[in-house]
Amino acid sequence: MKTDFEWKNKNVLITGGASFIGSHLADALLEKGANIKVADDLTSGKLENIQKHIDTKKIKFVKGDLRTSGFIEQVIDGINVIFHLAADHGGRGYVDLHQAGPASNLFLDGLIFWHAVKSKVQKVVYASSGCVYPNYTQKDLSKELFLKEDMVGPPYDADNMYGWAKLMAELTLKSYYKEHSLKSASCRYFTVYGPRGVENHALIAMIARAFIKQDPFEVWGDGNQIRNWTYVDDIVCGTILAAEKIDDGTAINLGTMERNRVIDAVNMIMEYTGHKAKIKFRTDMPVGPLNRVADNALAKKLLGWEPKVMLREGLKKTIDWYYSSRNKNEVAKELEAMLTGR
């Protein structure tokens, strides 16, 4: 789909740009000719993800805590578009077991948005989450449920403090568009995976277990939880299209409509890697909503976007990357801590 939006020489700030998703977004925007600045405190992002661009001076990297007004003022000066991905977050273990860290996203997002208004930034594109959807709608495994954007509304019932912070940020951006004319878009990401992903998210953790030949192979919950995992290249494409086409703070789902059980993903991974092991279901561990899958009709309508990489293909790409880049001893040593951390 054609767009009149021109990225060439646009001054772009990516908060959390050394992260898994942020670094892929930086790659794509550089190809479009944007001038990129990355702000990241490296608490979960890795400098190696963008090091080649820093070395060639294609990216300006600034390390610091975006929860500090002075730092935000420093990095936001002269910026046209902000992609706000920075957040205190992790996978299901972290979201369920840690509330204080994600609570800091409330003032992190607030500071970013307020300084964007003060600095007359043209647009903010916000990395939201499927965690904004009401928990009470996602409990019945017997339903073929697809979450539509307008299902987020009173009575709100977001997923832990992480989900509430994402929801408040979305509502803030809508208000700022109406009252301060700050253009924005919110992208609701659904369980993103791919190269550069980390083990605190389910699919990478599953791949790690196969990689270190874990036996018994642990699966959190009973394996029947339904998800739609979305490949990182599709997420990046949708995020850029949202920047180009949405101004009024509309929130939009970026996710496949594949309905896969956790155990289905486990079986695909074990099949491709050749790992054979007994499955041990850990029903004592966090599992999150039982039935979470996006409806992406609005993204198709407004952006002309739909995912190109389905789970089986994306898993193969991700496994190939993981097996070629990770060290078995290091993974075995760090995996348990990563499952509930950042």
C-alpha positions in Angstrom: 0.0 0.0 0.0 1.4 3.4 -1.0 2.0 6.1 1.6 3.1 9.7 1.3 5.1 9.5 4.5 8.8 10.2 3.8 11.4 8.7 6.2 14.5 10.0 4.5 16.4 12.3 6.8 13.6 12.1 9.4 15.0 12.4 12.9 13.8 9.3 14.8 14.2 8.4 18.4 13.8 4.7 19.4 13.5 4.3 23.1 14.6 0.8 24.1 16.2 0.6 20.7 18.9 -1.9 21.7 16.2 -4.4 22.6 15.1 -7.4 20.6 12.3 -5.6 18.8 13.8 -2.2 18.9 17.0 -3.2 17.1 15.0 -4.8 14.3 13.0 -1.6 14.0 16.2 0.4 13.8 17.5 -1.9 11.0 14.3 -1.3 9.0 14.2 2.5 9.5 17.8 2.8 8.5 17.0 1.2 5.2 14.3 3.8 4.7 16.8 6.6 5.2 15.9 7.8 8.7 18.4 9.4 11.1 18.3 7.2 14.1 19.0 7.9 17.8 18.7 5.1 20.3 18.1 5.7 24.0 18.4 2.6 26.2 19.6 1.9 29.8 20.7 -1.6 28.7 19.0 -3.3 31.6 17.5 -5.8 29.1 18.6 -4.5 25.7 22.0 -5.6 24.4 24.4 -3.2 22.7 25.6 -6.0 20.4 22.1 -5.8 18.7 23.0 -2.4 17.2 26.8 -2.3 17.5 27.4 -2.5 13.8 25.3 0.6 13.2 27.1 2.5 16.1 30.5 1.6 14.6 29.5 2.9 11.2 27.9 6.0 12.8 24.5 5.2 11.3 23.0 5.2 14.8 23.7 7.6 17.7 23.4 5.7 20.9 22.8 7.4 24.2 22.8 5.4 27.5 20.5 6.5 30.3 17.4 6.1 32.3 14.3 7.5 30.5 12.5 7.9 33.9 14.7 11.0 34.4 13.3 14.3 32.9 16.8 15.7 32.3 17.8 12.7 30.2 14.6 12.8 28.2 15.1 16.5 27.4 18.6 15.6 26.2 17.6 12.8 23.8 14.3 14.3 22.5 15.8 17.6 21.2 15.3 17.9 17.4 13.3 14.6 17.1 10.5 14.3 14.6 9.1 10.8 15.5 9.5 8.8 18.6 9.0 5.0 18.7 8.5 4.4 22.4 9.4 0.7 23.1 11.3 1.2 26.4 9.6 -0.5 29.3 10.2 -2.4 32.5 8.9 -5.8 31.2 9.7 -9.5 30.8 7.9 -12.6 29.9 5.0 -14.3 31.7 7.0 -15.2 34.7 8.0 -11.5 35.2 4.6 -10.1 34.4 2.9 -12.3 37.0 5.5 -12.2 39.7 6.8 -8.6 39.5 4.4 -5.6 39.9 6.6 -2.7 41.2 9.0 -2.7 38.2 6.2 -2.5 35.5 4.5 0.1 37.7 7.4 2.4 36.8 6.2 2.4 33.2 3.3 4.6 34.3 5.7 7.6 34.9 8.2 6.5 32.2 5.4 6.7 29.5 4.0 9.9 31.1 7.3 11.7 31.0 8.0 10.6 27.4 4.6 11.8 26.2 4.7 15.1 28.1 8.1 16.0 26.8 7.0 15.1 23.3 4.3 17.7 23.6 6.6 20.3 25.0 9.2 19.6 22.3 6.6 19.6 19.5 7.5 16.1 18.3 5.4 15.3 15.2 4.3 11.8 16.3 4.7 9.1 19.0 4.3 5.4 18.1 3.8 3.4 21.2 4.6 -0.3 21.7 1.5 -1.5 23.6 0.5 -5.1 24.3 -2.2 -7.7 24.2 -2.1 -7.4 28.0 -4.5 -4.5 27.8 -7.4 -6.8 26.9 -9.8 -7.8 29.8 -8.7 -10.9 31.6 -12.3 -12.0 32.0 -12.8 -12.4 28.3 -9.9 -14.8 27.9 -10.8 -17.7 30.3 -12.8 -20.1 28.1 -10.7 -22.4 26.0 -13.8 -23.8 24.3 -14.4 -20.5 22.5 -12.8 -19.6 19.1 -11.9 -16.1 20.4 -10.3 -13.3 18.5 -9.7 -10.1 20.4 -10.9 -7.0 18.6 -9.6 -3.6 19.4 -13.0 -2.2 20.7 -13.1 -5.0 23.4 -10.8 -2.8 25.4 -13.2 -0.6 27.4 -15.2 -0.5 30.6 -15.1 -2.5 32.7 -11.3 -2.5 32.2 -9.5 -5.6 33.5 -5.9 -5.5 32.2 -3.3 -8.2 32.7 -1.3 -7.3 35.9 0.4 -4.0 36.5 2.2 -4.3 33.1 -1.1 -4.4 31.3 -2.6 -1.5 33.3 0.4 0.7 32.5 0.1 -0.1 28.8 -3.6 0.7 28.9 -3.1 4.0 30.7 -0.5 5.0 28.1 -2.9 4.3 25.2 -5.6 6.4 26.9 -3.1 9.2 27.6 -2.1 9.3 23.9 -5.7 9.6 22.8 -6.2 12.5 25.2 -3.1 14.2 24.1 -4.2 14.0 20.5 -7.5 15.6 21.3 -6.2 18.3 23.7 -2.6 18.9 22.6 -2.7 17.7 18.9 0.1 15.2 19.5 -0.2 12.7 16.7 0.2 9.1 17.8 -0.5 5.4 17.2 -0.5 2.5 19.6 0.5 -1.0 18.4 -0.7 -3.9 20.5 2.0 -6.6 20.1 1.0 -10.2 20.5 3.8 -12.5 21.8 6.6 -11.5 19.5 9.5 -13.9 18.7 12.4 -14.2 16.4 16.2 -13.7 16.2 17.6 -11.7 19.1 14.8 -12.8 21.3 15.5 -13.7 24.9 14.7 -16.6 27.1 12.2 -14.8 29.4 9.6 -15.2 26.6 7.9 -18.6 26.1 9.1 -19.6 22.6 12.7 -18.7 23.2 12.6 -20.5 26.5 11.2 -23.6 24.7 13.9 -23.4 22.1 16.5 -23.0 24.9 15.2 -26.1 26.6 15.6 -28.1 23.4 19.1 -26.6 22.9 20.4 -27.7 26.3 18.5 -31.1 25.8 16.4 -30.6 28.9 14.8 -33.9 30.0 12.2 -33.9 31.3 11.2 -30.9 29.1 9.3 -28.4 31.3 6.1 -26.8 30.0 4.4 -24.2 32.2 0.7 -24.9 32.7 -1.0 -27.9 31.1 0.0 -26.9 27.6 -3.5 -26.1 26.4 -3.1 -22.3 26.7 -3.9 -20.8 23.3 -1.6 -18.1 21.8 -0.8 -16.4 18.5 2.9 -15.9 18.3 4.0 -13.1 15.9 7.3 -13.0 14.0 9.4 -9.9 14.6 9.7 -8.9 11.0 5.9 -8.7 10.7 5.8 -6.6 13.9 8.3 -4.2 12.6 6.5 -3.8 9.3 3.2 -3.1 11.1 4.8 -0.7 13.5 6.2 1.4 10.7 3.0 1.4 8.8 1.2 2.6 11.9 3.6 5.5 12.1 2.8 6.3 8.5 -0.9 6.0 8.5 -2.4 6.6 12.0 -2.4 10.0 13.7 -5.3 10.0 16.2 -4.0 7.6 18.8 -5.9 4.6 17.5 -4.7 1.4 19.0 -4.3 -1.5 16.6 -3.5 -5.2 16.9 -0.4 -6.6 15.4 -0.7 -10.3 15.6 -1.4 -13.4 13.5 -4.8 -15.1 13.8 -3.2 -18.5 14.1 -4.6 -20.3 17.2 -1.9 -22.5 18.5 -1.7 -24.3 21.9 1.5 -24.0 23.9 2.0 -27.8 23.5 1.6 -27.4 19.7 4.6 -25.0 19.7 6.6 -27.4 21.9 5.9 -30.3 19.5 7.0 -28.2 16.5 10.3 -27.2 18.3 11.1 -30.8 19.3 10.3 -32.0 15.8 12.6 -29.5 14.1 15.5 -29.8 16.6 15.2 -33.5 16.9 15.1 -33.3 20.7 13.3 -36.2 22.3 12.3 -35.9 26.0 9.5 -36.6 28.4 7.2 -33.6 28.9 6.7 -32.3 32.4 3.8 -30.0 32.9 4.4 -27.3 35.5 0.9 -26.3 36.6 2.4 -24.5 39.6 4.0 -21.9 37.3 2.4 -18.7 35.8 0.4 -19.3 32.6 -1.4 -16.0 31.9 -4.7 -15.8 30.1 -5.9 -19.2 28.7 -7.2 -17.9 25.3 -5.4 -14.9 23.8 -5.4 -14.4 20.0 -5.6 -11.2 18.0 -8.1 -10.2 15.4 -6.1 -8.3 12.8 -8.9 -7.1 10.6 -8.4 -3.5 11.6 -4.7 -3.6 10.7 -5.6 -5.0 7.3 -8.2 -2.2 6.8 -6.2 0.8 8.1 -2.6 -0.3 7.3 -2.9 -2.8 4.5 -1.0 -5.1 6.9 -1.1 -8.8 7.5 1.5 -11.1 8.8 3.6 -13.0 6.3 5.4 -15.4 8.5 3.4 -18.2 10.2 4.6 -20.0 13.2 6.1 -23.1 11.7 8.3 -21.1 9.3 9.2 -18.5 12.0 10.2 -21.1 14.5 12.6 -22.6 12.0 14.2 -19.2 11.4 14.4 -18.5 15.1 15.8 -22.0 16.0 18.5 -21.7 13.3 19.6 -18.3 14.7 19.5 -19.6 18.3 21.5 -22.7 17.6 24.1 -20.8 15.7 24.6 -18.0 18.2 24.2 -19.4 21.7 26.5 -21.4 24.0 25.0 -24.4 25.7 26.8 -24.0 29.0 25.9 -20.3 29.3 22.2 -21.0 28.4 22.0 -23.8 31.0 23.5 -21.6 33.7 21.2 -18.6 33.0 17.9 -20.2 31.9 16.2 -20.6 35.3 16.9 -17.0 36.3 15.8 -15.6 32.9 12.4 -17.4 33.1 11.1 -15.0 35.8 13.4 -12.0 35.2 14.3 -9.5 32.6 
